[in-house]
Amino acid sequence: MSPRREHRQMSEEEQRARGAAAQSRHAEGAFQSGSRFSRGNATPAHQAGYQPSSQAGYQDAGQPSRTSGPQTTRQPYSTGDPRARAPRAEQPRTVTRSQAEDVNRYRQMRQERDNGGILRRRRHAGGPDWARNDYSDPQSGYGEQAGGAGFPQRREFNPRRALKITKRVLLGALAALLAFTVLITVRMNLGVSLETRLALRPVLPGQPFYMLLVGTDKDAYREETGATGGVYRTDSIILARVDPIVAKLTLISIQRDTCVNLGGDYGEQKINAAYTYGGPPMLIKAVSDLAGVPISHYAEIDLDQFISVVDAIGGITVNVPVDVYDPDYTGADIKAGVQELNGDDALKLCRARHAYDQYGAGDYFRTANQRMVLGAILKKSLSGNPFMLLATLNAGSASVNTDLTGFDLLFLGARFAGFDMAENLYSALEPTVSSYENGVWYERVNQEAWAEMMSRVGQGLPPYADSTQDPTSGIAAGIVE
């Protein structure tokens, strides 16, 4: 009889019993077939103690075997048999709190990355301003910073990182400035002897002081030919009063033919002979005695090399009232008017005295032009541009010997930066009377006028009470304001 006809002939109770038995066999066969998860309240096969048949293998229980031959039922296996093998069951897995947090964090990061990419593409396509990624995190590298592929990344502003970078830049700049300062100090201090330093009178830092600026007549021709036997004279002598407190500078030219008493075996001589006989120490003493002031600092300038300073700062702008034409001595040929002078023309202007013979004593105008060129250099180098000041110091260190250090010059440069030349730069010439004695020209100091001038200088006032006292006014070159 077929199973369907047999089922029809059963009563309802028998049909229900047969269906329950079939469901039980089906559930038991699912576990025996190697399923990873249990269904209902059934027990895994390896826990039920069944052993698969060698013929049936791991086929489901209660199902016909696909192999030929009689079906073999599963028998319980003996736990003592080492060859017995139980089906491998899925063991329950324990998840720790940290692992769960890692999973949640990873999911959140994935979501933030996906959201950030969408928002960045929307903003890149011209979306509204509100389309910004609120989940971007510059520390984690996800969000807006990690944006869609192919779009430029933008690093979020980090104040701590910016402060660290700023500190490194400042430390590097300070280290470079320190090295530069030490370098120019070594260059400029090598030519200053111990005797010269001992002849100077120290002054408290920040207080007004007097400084002697000396330009020698040493040039390339005299060095190469040895025409003077290695002995040089002072071509220009300038007594400078520097007041760092109120940022004022006074330049007074001492004429090289000024008659002074050098004492000892020398007696009365021109003041420029002091440098020839006793070097800087004797010249410092002679000028200090003449002016009645202590000299605290000294600088010797090689005028032939000093033109490099003018070229280093890009030239100087001056106003030349009259033509300066001196073909026989300096080769100067400078037309009148406001103009830009390079280093070569500036040097010729500082030495051209015979170009002014028709206006009076040539030394008056030559020394006035020297003060003017020095003032023009200071005006441009102290304009407030620190790189211009550094360029001036670098070029000047090759042609200047001084006892001042690079730190002193940087301090003075910072104090005088941007100061008004028209109001705070004073220039004057030592008042003298020309005298021709025994075939030699001397400049005798006008003691009354000289005492009045130095009194005004000591008070921080202009050396001249009015412009009529300046014999070079309107003829010598001037600084363009």
KALINWO-V512145 format. One record per residue. N is the residue number from 1. RES is the residue in three letters. SS is DSSP state (A for helix, B for strand, O for the rest). Layout:
# KALINWO-V512145
N&RES&SS  N&RES&SS
This chain:
# KALINWO-V512145
1&MET&O  2&SER&O  3&PRO&A  4&ARG&A  5&ARG&A  6&GLU&A  7&HIS&A  8&ARG&A  9&GLN&A  10&MET&O  11&SER&O  12&GLU&A  13&GLU&A  14&GLU&A  15&GLN&A  16&ARG&A  17&ALA&A  18&ARG&A  19&GLY&A  20&ALA&A  21&ALA&A  22&ALA&A  23&GLN&A  24&SER&A  25&ARG&A  26&HIS&A  27&ALA&A  28&GLU&A  29&GLY&A  30&ALA&A  31&PHE&A  32&GLN&A  33&SER&O  34&GLY&O  35&SER&O  36&ARG&O  37&PHE&O  38&SER&O  39&ARG&O  40&GLY&O  41&ASN&O  42&ALA&O  43&THR&O  44&PRO&O  45&ALA&A  46&HIS&A  47&GLN&A  48&ALA&A  49&GLY&O  50&TYR&B  51&GLN&B  52&PRO&O  53&SER&O  54&SER&O  55&GLN&O  56&ALA&O  57&GLY&O  58&TYR&O  59&GLN&O  60&ASP&O  61&ALA&O  62&GLY&O  63&GLN&O  64&PRO&O  65&SER&O  66&ARG&O  67&THR&O  68&SER&O  69&GLY&O  70&PRO&O  71&GLN&O  72&THR&O  73&THR&O  74&ARG&O  75&GLN&B  76&PRO&B  77&TYR&O  78&SER&O  79&THR&O  80&GLY&O  81&ASP&O  82&PRO&O  83&ARG&O  84&ALA&O  85&ARG&O  86&ALA&O  87&PRO&O  88&ARG&O  89&ALA&O  90&GLU&O  91&GLN&O  92&PRO&O  93&ARG&O  94&THR&O  95&VAL&O  96&THR&O  97&ARG&A  98&SER&A  99&GLN&A  100&ALA&A  101&GLU&A  102&ASP&A  103&VAL&A  104&ASN&A  105&ARG&A  106&TYR&A  107&ARG&A  108&GLN&A  109&MET&A  110&ARG&A  111&GLN&A  112&GLU&A  113&ARG&A  114&ASP&A  115&ASN&A  116&GLY&A  117&GLY&A  118&ILE&A  119&LEU&A  120&ARG&A  121&ARG&A  122&ARG&A  123&ARG&A  124&HIS&A  125&ALA&O  126&GLY&O  127&GLY&O  128&PRO&O  129&ASP&O  130&TRP&O  131&ALA&O  132&ARG&O  133&ASN&O  134&ASP&O  135&TYR&O  136&SER&O  137&ASP&B  138&PRO&O  139&GLN&O  140&SER&O  141&GLY&O  142&TYR&B  143&GLY&A  144&GLU&A  145&GLN&A  146&ALA&A  147&GLY&O  148&GLY&O  149&ALA&O  150&GLY&O  151&PHE&O  152&PRO&O  153&GLN&O  154&ARG&O  155&ARG&O  156&GLU&O  157&PHE&O  158&ASN&O  159&PRO&A  160&ARG&A  161&ARG&A  162&ALA&A  163&LEU&A  164&LYS&A  165&ILE&A  166&THR&A  167&LYS&A  168&ARG&A  169&VAL&A  170&LEU&A  171&LEU&A  172&GLY&A  173&ALA&A  174&LEU&A  175&ALA&A  176&ALA&A  177&LEU&A  178&LEU&A  179&ALA&A  180&PHE&A  181&THR&A  182&VAL&A  183&LEU&A  184&ILE&A  185&THR&A  186&VAL&A  187&ARG&A  188&MET&A  189&ASN&A  190&LEU&O  191&GLY&O  192&VAL&O  193&SER&O  194&LEU&A  195&GLU&A  196&THR&A  197&ARG&A  198&LEU&A  199&ALA&A  200&LEU&O  201&ARG&O  202&PRO&O  203&VAL&O  204&LEU&O  205&PRO&O  206&GLY&O  207&GLN&O  208&PRO&O  209&PHE&B  210&TYR&B  211&MET&B  212&LEU&B  213&LEU&B  214&VAL&B  215&GLY&B  216&THR&B  217&ASP&O  218&LYS&O  219&ASP&O  220&ALA&A  221&TYR&A  222&ARG&A  223&GLU&A  224&GLU&A  225&THR&A  226&GLY&O  227&ALA&O  228&THR&O  229&GLY&O  230&GLY&O  231&VAL&O  232&TYR&O  233&ARG&O  234&THR&B  235&ASP&B  236&SER&B  237&ILE&B  238&ILE&B  239&LEU&B  240&ALA&B  241&ARG&B  242&VAL&B  243&ASP&B  244&PRO&O  245&ILE&O  246&VAL&O  247&ALA&O  248&LYS&B  249&LEU&B  250&THR&B  251&LEU&B  252&ILE&B  253&SER&B  254&ILE&B  255&GLN&O  256&ARG&O  257&ASP&O  258&THR&B  259&CYS&B  260&VAL&B  261&ASN&B  262&LEU&O  263&GLY&O  264&GLY&O  265&ASP&O  266&TYR&O  267&GLY&O  268&GLU&B  269&GLN&B  270&LYS&B  271&ILE&O  272&ASN&O  273&ALA&A  274&ALA&A  275&TYR&A  276&THR&A  277&TYR&A  278&GLY&A  279&GLY&A  280&PRO&A  281&PRO&A  282&MET&A  283&LEU&A  284&ILE&A  285&LYS&A  286&ALA&A  287&VAL&A  288&SER&A  289&ASP&A  290&LEU&A  291&ALA&A  292&GLY&O  293&VAL&O  294&PRO&O  295&ILE&O  296&SER&O  297&HIS&B  298&TYR&B  299&ALA&B  300&GLU&B  301&ILE&B  302&ASP&O  303&LEU&A  304&ASP&A  305&GLN&A  306&PHE&A  307&ILE&A  308&SER&A  309&VAL&A  310&VAL&A  311&ASP&A  312&ALA&A  313&ILE&O  314&GLY&O  315&GLY&O  316&ILE&B  317&THR&B  318&VAL&B  319&ASN&B  320&VAL&B  321&PRO&O  322&VAL&O  323&ASP&O  324&VAL&B  325&TYR&B  326&ASP&B  327&PRO&O  328&ASP&O  329&TYR&O  330&THR&O  331&GLY&O  332&ALA&B  333&ASP&B  334&ILE&B  335&LYS&O  336&ALA&O  337&GLY&B  338&VAL&B  339&GLN&B  340&GLU&B  341&LEU&B  342&ASN&O  343&GLY&A  344&ASP&A  345&ASP&A  346&ALA&A  347&LEU&A  348&LYS&A  349&LEU&A  350&CYS&A  351&ARG&A  352&ALA&O  353&ARG&O  354&HIS&A  355&ALA&A  356&TYR&A  357&ASP&A  358&GLN&A  359&TYR&A  360&GLY&O  361&ALA&O  362&GLY&A  363&ASP&A  364&TYR&A  365&PHE&A  366&ARG&A  367&THR&A  368&ALA&A  369&ASN&A  370&GLN&A  371&ARG&A  372&MET&A  373&VAL&A  374&LEU&A  375&GLY&A  376&ALA&A  377&ILE&A  378&LEU&A  379&LYS&A  380&LYS&A  381&SER&A  382&LEU&O  383&SER&O  384&GLY&O  385&ASN&O  386&PRO&A  387&PHE&A  388&MET&A  389&LEU&A  390&LEU&A  391&ALA&A  392&THR&A  393&LEU&A  394&ASN&A  395&ALA&A  396&GLY&A  397&SER&O  398&ALA&O  399&SER&O  400&VAL&B  401&ASN&B  402&THR&B  403&ASP&O  404&LEU&O  405&THR&O  406&GLY&A  407&PHE&A  408&ASP&A  409&LEU&A  410&LEU&A  411&PHE&A  412&LEU&A  413&GLY&A  414&ALA&A  415&ARG&A  416&PHE&A  417&ALA&O  418&GLY&O  419&PHE&O  420&ASP&O  421&MET&A  422&ALA&A  423&GLU&A  424&ASN&A  425&LEU&B  426&TYR&B  427&SER&B  428&ALA&B  429&LEU&B  430&GLU&O  431&PRO&O  432&THR&B  433&VAL&B  434&SER&B  435&SER&B  436&TYR&B  437&GLU&B  438&ASN&O  439&GLY&O  440&VAL&B  441&TRP&B  442&TYR&B  443&GLU&B  444&ARG&B  445&VAL&B  446&ASN&O  447&GLN&A  448&GLU&A  449&ALA&A  450&TRP&A  451&ALA&A  452&GLU&A  453&MET&A  454&MET&A  455&SER&A  456&ARG&A  457&VAL&A  458&GLY&A  459&GLN&O  460&GLY&O  461&LEU&O  462&PRO&O  463&PRO&O  464&TYR&O  465&ALA&O  466&ASP&O  467&SER&A  468&THR&A  469&GLN&A  470&ASP&O  471&PRO&O  472&THR&O  473&SER&O  474&GLY&O  475&ILE&O  476&ALA&O  477&ALA&O  478&GLY&B  479&ILE&B  480&VAL&O  481&GLU&O
